[in-house]
Amino acid sequence: MAKQAILQYGAPIDFMICGHRHKEQEIISGLTDDGHTVVIRLPSICGVDAFALSQGYNGRPGALAMVIEAGYGRRCTYPIKL
């Protein structure tokens, strides 16, 4: 996913944030000039619905707040349980 985006946009990607996933997850993926891209999957605010359950997905509702500073990167992450 990150590698395809890097090739498409022709620029390194430090963080790729994917919303409305059924569980929170952080993945190191896609080599860039400065290192690796961090793919952050965010949980769904509404949790799971009947369709998600029928597909075998689970997860609690949640969100994520991050502080990212230019020249430094990610300062802190605040997982929010709903």
N, C-alpha and C positions, 0 to 999 in steps of 0.2 A: 504494500500500500504506500509506504513512504518512498520507496525507491521509484515507483511509477510517478509520483508527484514531483520528485526531484528531477526526473528526466523530462517530464512535461513542462515544468516551469523554468528549468535550466538554472536553478539556484538551490543552495543548500537549505535544508529545513531543520531547525533545531527542535521544535515541538510541533507535533501534529495532534490535534485534539478532536476526538470523535465523540459526538454526543449521542444520547438516547440509546445507549447499550444496556444490556440487561445485567451487567456486573461491572464493577470497577476493576480496571487492570492497567498496568503500565508495562510497555514492551520496548526493548531496545531494538531498533530496526534501521536498516538503510544507512550505508556508509556515506558520510559527507566529508568535505575537506577538513572541517574542524572536529570531527568525531562521528558519533552516531546520532541518528534522529531518535527522539523519545516519542513514542506513540502512546498517548494517554486516552484510554477508553473511559468515558464517564457513565455512571449509572443513569437510568431513566428516573426522572422526577416522580413519575407515577408508579414506579415499580414494575410489576408484571401484570398483564391482563390475561383474559381467557385464551387468546390466540397464543401468546408467549408460553403459557403453561401447557397448551396442547402440543407445542413444539419442543417441550422439555427444557425451556429456559426458566431460570429462577433468579432472584435477586431482590434486594430490598431497595426501596426508593431512596434516592440520594442526589447530591450535587457536589460540586467541587469549586473552591475559590483558590486562585493562585496569584501570587505576587511575582511578576517578572520584571526585572530591571535591565535596561539597556546596558550593554557592556559587561554584565555580570551573569545574567540568565535567571533561572528560577531561584527566588529567595526563600519562599515558603509555600506550602500547600496546606489547605484546610479542607479535609473531607467533611461533608455535611450529611449527616444521617437524618432522613425525614421520617 
